[in-house]
């Protein structure tokens, strides 16, 4: 049987790896966006939040006597790299990237919701407070993406139907 603390630590390491994956995906997306400045600006802002989230998670792990999992972090970065390569091969990269980002943000929301419950069950108020600081950032990004998907789709379709205009990114 696994202790509550061991589960929390494992899930914190998973969250750290998830944020490593998010960092790679956000960087790749921001670097490739050329014709969608509002999306690029929001992605770059969330990238800064993601870097801070990694730092906060590392602090939680260290305070609990652990550290991030190198294996999980490398695996997450490889997944993000593969996703980036896959995105480059589609003609509607910006739309599919925004959709994928929305899905990923909702996975993060679920992960932080679980982590908050685990920290609460363990009585770890410090970790709970950190996680409760991160969760609204993920919710805000998901809501932003969801709210802007129609506008982004319209912009893509307009560019895609215009001769000599690149719509992909």
Contact map, one row per residue, 1 for C-alpha under 8 A:
1110000000000000000000000000000000000000000000000000000000000000000000000000000000000000000000000000000000000000000000000000000000000000000000000000000000000000000000000
1111011000000000000000000000000000000000000000000000000000000000000000000000000000000000000000000000000000000000000000000000000000000000000000000000000000000000000000000
1111111000000000000000000000000000000000000000000000000000000000000000000000000000000000000000000000000000000000000000000000000000000000000000000000000000000000000000000
0111111100000000000000000000000000000000000000000000000000000000000000000000000000000000000000000000000000000000000001001100000000000000000000000000000000000000000000000
0011111110000000000000000000000000000000000000000000000000000000000000000000000000000000000000000000000000000000000000000100000000000000000000000000000000000000000000000
0111111111000000000000000000000000000000000000000000000000000000000000000000000000000000000000000000000000000000000000000000000000000000000000000000000000000000000000000
0111111111100000000000000000000000000000000000000000000000000000000000000000000000000000000000000000000000000000000001000000000000000000000000000000000000000000000000000
0001111111110000000000000000000000000000000000000000000000000000000000000000000000000000000000000000000000000000001001100000000000000000000000000000000000000000000000000
0000111111111000000000000000000000000000000000000000000000001001010000000000000000000000000000000000000000000000000000000000000000000000000000000000000000000000000000000
0000011111111100000000000000000000000000000000000000000000000000000000000000000000000000000000000000000000000000000000000000000000000000000000000000000000000000000000000
0000001111111110000000000000000000000000000000000000000000000000000000000000000000000000000000000000000000000000001000000000000000000000000000000000000000000000000000000
0000000111111111000000000000000000000000000000000000000010001000000100000000000000000000000000000000000000000000001000000000000000000000000000000000000000000000000000000
0000000011111111100000000000000000000000000000000000000000001000001110010000000000000000000000000000000000000000000000000000000000000000000000000000000000000000000000000
0000000001111111110000000000000000000000000000000000000000000000000010010000000000000000000000000000000000000000000000000000000000000000000000000000000000000000000000000
0000000000111111111000000000000000000000000000000000000010000000000000000000000000000000000000000000000000010011000000000000000000000000000000000000000000000000000000000
0000000000011111111100000000000000000000000000000000010011000000000100001000000000000000000000000000000000000000000000000000000000000000000000000000000000000000000000000
0000000000001111111110000000000000000000000000000000000000000000000110011111100000000000000000000000000000000000000000000000000000000000000000000000000000000000000000000
0000000000000111111111000000000000000000000000000000000000000000000000001001000000000000000000000000000000010000000000000000000000000000000000000000000000000000000000000
0000000000000011111111100000000000000000000000000110110000000000000000000000000000000000000000000000000000000000000000000000000000000000000000000000000000000000000000000
0000000000000001111111110000000000000000000000000000010000000000000000001001100000000000000000000000000000000000000000000000000000000000000000000000000000000000000000000
0000000000000000111111111000000000000000000000000000000000000000000000001001111100000000000000000000000000000000000000000000000000000000000000000000000000000000000000000
0000000000000000011111111100000000000000000000100100000000000000000000000000000100000000000000000000000000000000000000000000000000000000000000000000000000000000000000000
0000000000000000001111111110000000000000000000100110000000000000000000000000000000000000000000000000000000000000000000000000000000000000000000000000000000000000000000000
0000000000000000000111111111000000000000000000000000000000000000000000000000100110000000000000000000000000000000000000000000000000000000000000000000000000000000000000000
0000000000000000000011111111100000000000000000000000000000000000000000000000000110110000000000000000000000000000000000000000000000000000000000000000000000000000000000000
0000000000000000000001111111110000000000001101100000000000000000000000000000000000000000000000000000000000000000000000000000000000000000000000000000000000000000000000000
0000000000000000000000111111111000000000000100100000000000000000000000000000000000000000000000000000000000000000000000000000000000000000000000000000000000000000000000000
0000000000000000000000011111111100000000000000000000000000000000000000000000000000010000000000000000000000000000000000000000000000000000000000000000000000000000000000000
0000000000000000000000001111111110000001001000000000000000000000000000000000000000010000000000001000000000000000000000000000000000000000000000000000000000000000000000000
0000000000000000000000000111111110000001001100000000000000000000000000000000000000000000000000000000000000000000000000000000000000000000000000000000000000000000000000000
0000000000000000000000000011111110000000000000000000000000000000000000000000000000000000000000000000000000000000000000000000000000000000000000000000000000000000000000000
0000000000000000000000000001111111000000000000000000000000000000000000000000000000000000000000000000000000000000000000000000000000000000000000000000000000000000000000001
0000000000000000000000000000111111111001000000000000000000000000000000000000000000000000000001000000000000000000000000000000000000000000000000000000000000000000000000001
0000000000000000000000000000000111111000000000000000000000000000000000000000000000000000000000000000000000000000000000000000000000000000000000000000000000000000000000001
0000000000000000000000000000000011111000000000000000000000000000000000000000000000000000000000000000000000000000000000000000000000000000000000000000000000000000000001101
0000000000000000000000000000000011111111000000000000000000000000000000000000000000000000000000000000000000000000000000000000000000000000000000000000000100000000000000001
0000000000000000000000000000000011111111100000000000000000000000000000000000000000000000000000000000000000000000000000000000000000000000000000000000000000000000000000000
0000000000000000000000000000000000011111110000000000000000000000000000000000000000000000000000000000000000000000000000000000000000000000000000000000000000000000000000000
0000000000000000000000000000000000011111111000000000000000000000000000000000000000000000000000000000000000000000000000000000000000000000000000000000000000000000000000000
0000000000000000000000000000110010011111111100000000000000000000000000000000000000000000000000000000000000000000000000000000000000000000000000000000000000000000000000000
0000000000000000000000000000000000001111111110000000000000000000000000000000000000000000000000000000000000000000000000000000000000000000000000000000000000000000000000000
0000000000000000000000000000000000000111111111000000000000000000000000000000000000000000000000000000000000000000000000000000000000000000000000000000000000000000000000000
0000000000000000000000000100110000000011111111100000000000000000000000000000000000000000000000000000000000000000000000000000000000000000000000000000000000000000000000000
0000000000000000000000000110010000000001111111110000000000000000000000000000000000000000000000000000000000000000000000000000000000000000000000000000000000000000000000000
0000000000000000000000000000000000000000111111111000000000000000000000000000000000000000000000000000000000000000000000000000000000000000000000000000000000000000000000000
0000000000000000000000000100000000000000011111111100000000000000000000000000000000000000000000000000000000000000000000000000000000000000000010000000000000000000000000000
0000000000000000000001100110000000000000001111111110000000000000000000000000000000000000000000000000000000000000000000000000000000000000000000000000000000000000000000000
0000000000000000000000000000000000000000000111111111000000000000000000000000000000000000000000000000000000000000000000000000000000000000000000000000000000000000000000000
0000000000000000000000000000000000000000000011111111100000000000000000000000000000000000000000000000000000000000000000000000000000000000100000000000000000000000000000000
0000000000000000001001100000000000000000000001111111110000000000000000000000000000000000000000000000000000000000000000000000000000000000000000000000000000000000000000000
0000000000000000001000100000000000000000000000111111111000000000000000000000000000000000000000000000000000000000000000000000000000000000000000000000000000000000000000000
0000000000000000000000000000000000000000000000011111111100000000000000000000000000000000000000000000000000000000000000000000000000000000000000000000000000000000000000000
0000000000000000001000000000000000000000000000001111111110000000000000000000000000000000000000000000000000000000000000000000000000000100000000000000000000000000000000000
0000000000000001001100000000000000000000000000000111111111000000000000000000000000000000000000000000000000000000000000000000000000000000000000000000000000000000000000000
0000000000000000000000000000000000000000000000000011111111100000000000000000000000000000000000000000000000000000000000000000000000000000000000000000000000000000000000000
0000000000000000000000000000000000000000000000000001111111110000000000000000000000000000000000000000000000000000000000000000000001000000000000000000000000000000000000000
0000000000010011000000000000000000000000000000000000111111111000000000000000000000000000000000000000000000000000000000000000000001000000000000000000000000000000000000000
0000000000000001000000000000000000000000000000000000011111111100001100000000000000000000000000000000000000000000000000000000000000000000000000000000000000000000000000000
0000000000000000000000000000000000000000000000000000001111111110000000000000000000000000000000000000000000000000000000000000000000000000000000000000000000000000000000000
0000000000000000000000000000000000000000000000000000000111111111000000000000000000000000000000000000000000000000000000000000011001000000000000000000000000000000000000000
0000000010011000000000000000000000000000000000000000000011111111111100000000000000000000000000000000000000000000000000000000000000000000000000000000000000000000000000000
0000000000000000000000000000000000000000000000000000000001111111111000000000000000000000000000000000000000000000000000000000000000000000000000000000000000000000000000000
0000000000000000000000000000000000000000000000000000000000111111110000000000000000000000000000000000000000000000000000000000000000000000000000000000000000000000000000000
0000000010000000000000000000000000000000000000000000000000011111110000000000000000000000000000000000000000000000000000000000000000000000000000000000000000000000000000000
0000000000000000000000000000000000000000000000000000000000001111111000000000000000000000000000000000000000000000000000000000000000000000000000000000000000000000000000000
0000000010000000000000000000000000000000000000000000000000001111111100000000000000000000000000000000000000000000000000000000000000000000000000000000000000000000000000000
0000000000001000000000000000000000000000000000000000000001001100111110000000000000000000000000000000000000000000000000000000000000000000000000000000000000000000000000000
0000000000011001100000000000000000000000000000000000000001001000011111001000000000000000000000000000000000000000000000000000000000000000000000000000000000000000000000000
0000000000001100100000000000000000000000000000000000000000000000001111111000000000000000000000000000000000000000000000000000000000000000000000000000000000000000000000000
0000000000000000000000000000000000000000000000000000000000000000000111111100000000000000000000000000000000000000000000000000000000000000000000000000000000000000000000000
0000000000000000000000000000000000000000000000000000000000000000000011111110000000000000000000000000000000000000000000000000000000000000000000000000000000000000000000000
0000000000001100100000000000000000000000000000000000000000000000000011111111000000000000000000000000000000000000000000000000000000000000000000000000000000000000000000000
0000000000000001110110000000000000000000000000000000000000000000000111111111100000000000000000000000000000000000000000000000000000000000000000000000000000000000000000000
0000000000000000100000000000000000000000000000000000000000000000000001111111110000000000000000000000000000000000000000000000000000000000000000000000000000000000000000000
0000000000000000100000000000000000000000000000000000000000000000000000111111111000000000000000000000000000000000000000000000000000000000000000000000000000000000000000000
0000000000000000110110000000000000000000000000000000000000000000000000011111111100000000000000000000000000000000000000000000000000000000000000000000000000000000000000000
0000000000000000100110010000000000000000000000000000000000000000000000001111111110000000000000000000000000000000000000000000000000000000000000000000000000000000000000000
0000000000000000000010000000000000000000000000000000000000000000000000000111111111000000000000000000000000000000000000000000000000000000000000000000000000000000000000000
0000000000000000000010000000000000000000000000000000000000000000000000000011111111100000000000000000000000000000000000000000000000000000000000000000000000000000000000000
0000000000000000000011011000000000000000000000000000000000000000000000000001111111110000000000000000000000000000000000000000000000000000000000000000000000000000000000000
0000000000000000000000011000000000000000000000000000000000000000000000000000111111111000000000000000000000000000000000000000000000000000000000000000000000000000000000000
0000000000000000000000000000000000000000000000000000000000000000000000000000011111111100000000000000000000000000000000000000000000000000000000000000000000000000000000000
0000000000000000000000001000000000000000000000000000000000000000000000000000001111111110000000000000000000000000000000000000000000000000000000000000000000000000000000000
0000000000000000000000001001100000000000000000000000000000000000000000000000000111111111000000000000000000000000000000000000000000000000000000000000000000000000000000000
0000000000000000000000000000000000000000000000000000000000000000000000000000000011111111100000000000000000000000000000000000000000000000000000000000000000000000000000000
0000000000000000000000000000000000000000000000000000000000000000000000000000000001111111110000000000000000000000000000000000000000000000000000000000000000000000000000000
0000000000000000000000000000000000000000000000000000000000000000000000000000000000111111110010011000000000000000000000000000000000000000000000000000000000000000000000000
0000000000000000000000000000000000000000000000000000000000000000000000000000000000011111110010000000000000000000000000000000000000000000000000000000000000000000000000000
0000000000000000000000000000000000000000000000000000000000000000000000000000000000001111111010000000000000000000000000000000000000000000000000000000000000000000000000000
0000000000000000000000000000000000000000000000000000000000000000000000000000000000000111111110000000000000000000000000000000000000000000000000000000000000000000000000010
0000000000000000000000000000000000000000000000000000000000000000000000000000000000000000111110000000000000000000000000000000000000000000000000000000000000000000000000010
0000000000000000000000000000000000000000000000000000000000000000000000000000000000000000011111110000000000000000000000000000000000000000000000000000000000010000000000111
0000000000000000000000000000000000000000000000000000000000000000000000000000000000000011111111111000000000000000000000000000000000000000000000000000000000000000000000011
0000000000000000000000000000000010000000000000000000000000000000000000000000000000000000000111111100000000000000000000000000000000000000000000000000000000010000000000111
0000000000000000000000000000000000000000000000000000000000000000000000000000000000000000000111111110000000000000000000000000000000000000000000000000100110010000000000000
0000000000000000000000000000000000000000000000000000000000000000000000000000000000000010000111111111000000000000000000000000000000000000000000000000000000000000000000000
0000000000000000000000000000100000000000000000000000000000000000000000000000000000000010000011111111100000000000000000000000000000000000000000000000000000000000000000000
0000000000000000000000000000000000000000000000000000000000000000000000000000000000000000000001111111110000000000000000000000000000000000000000001000100000000000000000000
0000000000000000000000000000000000000000000000000000000000000000000000000000000000000000000000111111111000000000000000000000000000000000000000001000100000000000000000000
0000000000000000000000000000000000000000000000000000000000000000000000000000000000000000000000011111111100000000000000000000000000000000000000000000000000000000000000000
0000000000000000000000000000000000000000000000000000000000000000000000000000000000000000000000001111111110000000000000000000000000000000000001001000000000000000000000000
0000000000000000000000000000000000000000000000000000000000000000000000000000000000000000000000000111111111000000000000000000000000000000000011001100000000000000000000000
0000000000000000000000000000000000000000000000000000000000000000000000000000000000000000000000000011111111100000000000000000000000000000000000000000000000000000000000000
0000000000000000000000000000000000000000000000000000000000000000000000000000000000000000000000000001111111110000000000000000000000000000000000000000000000000000000000000
0000000000000000000000000000000000000000000000000000000000000000000000000000000000000000000000000000111111111000000000000000000000000000011011000000000000000000000000000
0000000000000000000000000000000000000000000000000000000000000000000000000000000000000000000000000000011111111100000000000000000000000000011001000000000000000000000000000
0000000000000000000000000000000000000000000000000000000000000000000000000000000000000000000000000000001111111110000000000000000000000000000000000000000000000000000000000
0000000000000010010000000000000000000000000000000000000000000000000000000000000000000000000000000000000111111111000000000000000000000000010000000000000000000000000000000
0000000000000000000000000000000000000000000000000000000000000000000000000000000000000000000000000000000011111111100000000000000000000010011000000000000000000000000000000
0000000000000000000000000000000000000000000000000000000000000000000000000000000000000000000000000000000001111111110000000000000000000000000000000000000000000000000000000
0000000000000010000000000000000000000000000000000000000000000000000000000000000000000000000000000000000000111111111000000000000000000000000000000000000000000000000000000
0000000000000010000000000000000000000000000000000000000000000000000000000000000000000000000000000000000000011111111100000000000000110110000000000000000000000000000000000
0000000000000000000000000000000000000000000000000000000000000000000000000000000000000000000000000000000000001111111110000000000000000010000000000000000000000000000000000
0000000000000000000000000000000000000000000000000000000000000000000000000000000000000000000000000000000000000111111111000000000000000000000000000000000000000000000000000
0000000100110000000000000000000000000000000000000000000000000000000000000000000000000000000000000000000000000011111111100000000100100000000000000000000000000000000000000
0000000000000000000000000000000000000000000000000000000000000000000000000000000000000000000000000000000000000001111111110000001100110000000000000000000000000000000000000
0000000000000000000000000000000000000000000000000000000000000000000000000000000000000000000000000000000000000000111111111000000000000000000000000000000000000000000000000
0001001100000000000000000000000000000000000000000000000000000000000000000000000000000000000000000000000000000000011111111100000000000000000000000000000000000000000000000
0000000100000000000000000000000000000000000000000000000000000000000000000000000000000000000000000000000000000000001111111111101100000000000000000000000000000000000000000
0000000000000000000000000000000000000000000000000000000000000000000000000000000000000000000000000000000000000000000111111111100100000000000000000000000000000000000000000
0001000000000000000000000000000000000000000000000000000000000000000000000000000000000000000000000000000000000000000011111111000000000000000000000000000000000000000000000
0001100000000000000000000000000000000000000000000000000000000000000000000000000000000000000000000000000000000000000001111111000000000000000000000000000000000000000000000
0000000000000000000000000000000000000000000000000000000000000000000000000000000000000000000000000000000000000000000000111111100000000000000000000000000000000000000000000
0000000000000000000000000000000000000000000000000000000000000000000000000000000000000000000000000000000000000000000000111111111100000000000000000000000000000000000000000
0000000000000000000000000000000000000000000000000000000000000000000000000000000000000000000000000000000000000000000000110011111110000000000000000000000000000000000000000
0000000000000000000000000000000000000000000000000000000000010000000000000000000000000000000000000000000000000000000000000001111111000000000000000000000000000000000000000
0000000000000000000000000000000000000000000000000000000000010000000000000000000000000000000000000000000000000000000100100001111111100000000000000000000000000000000000000
0000000000000000000000000000000000000000000000000000000000000000000000000000000000000000000000000000000000000000001100110001111111110000000000000000000000000000000000000
0000000000000000000000000000000000000000000000000000000000000000000000000000000000000000000000000000000000000000000000000000111111111000000000000000000000000000000000000
0000000000000000000000000000000000000000000000000000000110010000000000000000000000000000000000000000000000000000000000000000011111111100000000000000000000000000000000000
0000000000000000000000000000000000000000000000000000000000000000000000000000000000000000000000000000000000000001001100000000001111111110000000000000000000000000000000000
0000000000000000000000000000000000000000000000000000000000000000000000000000000000000000000000000000000000000001000100000000000111111111000000000000000000000000000000000
0000000000000000000000000000000000000000000000000000000000000000000000000000000000000000000000000000000000000000000000000000000011111111100000000000000000000000000000000
0000000000000000000000000000000000000000000000000000100000000000000000000000000000000000000000000000000000000001000000000000000001111111110000000000000000000000000000000
0000000000000000000000000000000000000000000000000000000000000000000000000000000000000000000000000000000000001001100000000000000000111111111000000000000000000000000000000
0000000000000000000000000000000000000000000000000000000000000000000000000000000000000000000000000000000000000000000000000000000000011111111100000000000000000000000000000
0000000000000000000000000000000000000000000000001000000000000000000000000000000000000000000000000000000000000000000000000000000000001111111110000000000000000000000000000
0000000000000000000000000000000000000000000000000000000000000000000000000000000000000000000000000000000011011000000000000000000000000111111111000000000000000000000000000
0000000000000000000000000000000000000000000000000000000000000000000000000000000000000000000000000000000011001000000000000000000000000011111111100000000000000000000000000
0000000000000000000000000000000000000000000000000000000000000000000000000000000000000000000000000000000000000000000000000000000000000001111111110000000000000000000000000
0000000000000000000000000000000000000000000001000000000000000000000000000000000000000000000000000000010010000000000000000000000000000000111111111000000000000000000000000
0000000000000000000000000000000000000000000000000000000000000000000000000000000000000000000000000000110011000000000000000000000000000000011111111100000000000000000000000
0000000000000000000000000000000000000000000000000000000000000000000000000000000000000000000000000000000000000000000000000000000000000000001111111110000000000000000000000
0000000000000000000000000000000000000000000000000000000000000000000000000000000000000000000000000000000000000000000000000000000000000000000111111111000000000000000000000
0000000000000000000000000000000000000000000000000000000000000000000000000000000000000000000000000110110000000000000000000000000000000000000011111111100000000000000000000
0000000000000000000000000000000000000000000000000000000000000000000000000000000000000000000000000000010000000000000000000000000000000000000001111111100000000000000000000
0000000000000000000000000000000000000000000000000000000000000000000000000000000000000000000000000000000000000000000000000000000000000000000000111111110000000000000000000
0000000000000000000000000000000000000000000000000000000000000000000000000000000000000000000000000000000000000000000000000000000000000000000000011111111100000000000000000
0000000000000000000000000000000000000000000000000000000000000000000000000000000000000000000000100110000000000000000000000000000000000000000000001111111110000000000000000
0000000000000000000000000000000000000000000000000000000000000000000000000000000000000000000000000000000000000000000000000000000000000000000000000011111111000000000000000
0000000000000000000000000000000000000000000000000000000000000000000000000000000000000000000000000000000000000000000000000000000000000000000000000001111111100000000000000
0000000000000000000000000000000000010000000000000000000000000000000000000000000000000000000000100000000000000000000000000000000000000000000000000001111111110000000000000
0000000000000000000000000000000000000000000000000000000000000000000000000000000000000000000000100000000000000000000000000000000000000000000000000000111111111000000000000
0000000000000000000000000000000000000000000000000000000000000000000000000000000000000000000000000000000000000000000000000000000000000000000000000000011111111100000000000
0000000000000000000000000000000000000000000000000000000000000000000000000000000000000000000000000000000000000000000000000000000000000000000000000000001111111110000000000
0000000000000000000000000000000000000000000000000000000000000000000000000000000000000000000101100000000000000000000000000000000000000000000000000000000111111111000000110
0000000000000000000000000000000000000000000000000000000000000000000000000000000000000000000000000000000000000000000000000000000000000000000000000000000011111111100000100
0000000000000000000000000000000000000000000000000000000000000000000000000000000000000000000000000000000000000000000000000000000000000000000000000000000001111111110000000
0000000000000000000000000000000000000000000000000000000000000000000000000000000000000000000000000000000000000000000000000000000000000000000000000000000000111111110011100
0000000000000000000000000000000000000000000000000000000000000000000000000000000000000000000000000000000000000000000000000000000000000000000000000000000000011111111011110
0000000000000000000000000000000000000000000000000000000000000000000000000000000000000000000000000000000000000000000000000000000000000000000000000000000000001111111000000
0000000000000000000000000000000000000000000000000000000000000000000000000000000000000000000000000000000000000000000000000000000000000000000000000000000000000111111110000
0000000000000000000000000000000000000000000000000000000000000000000000000000000000000000000000000000000000000000000000000000000000000000000000000000000000000001111110000
0000000000000000000000000000000000000000000000000000000000000000000000000000000000000000000000000000000000000000000000000000000000000000000000000000000000000000011111000
0000000000000000000000000000000000000000000000000000000000000000000000000000000000000000000000000000000000000000000000000000000000000000000000000000000000000011011111100
0000000000000000000000000000000000100000000000000000000000000000000000000000000000000000000000000000000000000000000000000000000000000000000000000000000000000011000111111
0000000000000000000000000000000000100000000000000000000000000000000000000000000000000000000101000000000000000000000000000000000000000000000000000000000000011011000011111
0000000000000000000000000000000000000000000000000000000000000000000000000000000000000000011111000000000000000000000000000000000000000000000000000000000000010001000001111
0000000000000000000000000000000111110000000000000000000000000000000000000000000000000000000111000000000000000000000000000000000000000000000000000000000000000000000001111
